[in-house]
């Protein structure tokens, strides 16, 4: 969340990471405070205006002065001149439009903002202008994935994620909870419908089910990449889920 940090600090931090792990670092930037107003105030954020475009321009100037309209007087070392891909992150149309106008890759939070996914992608592609970074639009979307060796186990593991969203819906966020045999005793019919709607960019099931679901999401969105989030309570179950998903990725 760029507004929570000084652009020079981000440039030098990610410059350090890129220097340590060349070619393995992407920098995703969002414009929201990333939490509630109380947290934003604790971070000394000024909530009165939107300074994200200016912060983004300053950061790009530190990393690649040749690609920026304004070259900062201070240099970022390490950072300056390093090829660190910048993605704009969004859950609405604001960053979609900005990413398109600047010719930057765009990542959309479809895993918690499903209603705006297709409109945001359409806006991004419609606003896109070729740049020194990209010749054509390049988009990524977030998808919840819970994969297991059986359908039954995957549905069981997915209840941890459902409980987490239920806590957020009730304004009581907390640690990820162990899976439960059934959610029926935990949520109301209204909460169930709301959470299932919010989680509709999900793939839950065996390898075959997950592969088919991920392919249908790619077909509908024409996304170039997927970012997988797997809220699975047990670490070994989470690793197994990623192993199953990797087969689909490797086969593309």
Helices and strands as residue ranges (DSSP letters): G 2-4, H 7-20, E 26-29, H 37-42, H 52-63, G 65-67, E 85-90, H 93-102, E 105-108, G 114-116, H 117-127, E 139-147, H 151-169, H 189-198, E 202-205, H 207-221, E 225-229, H 235-250
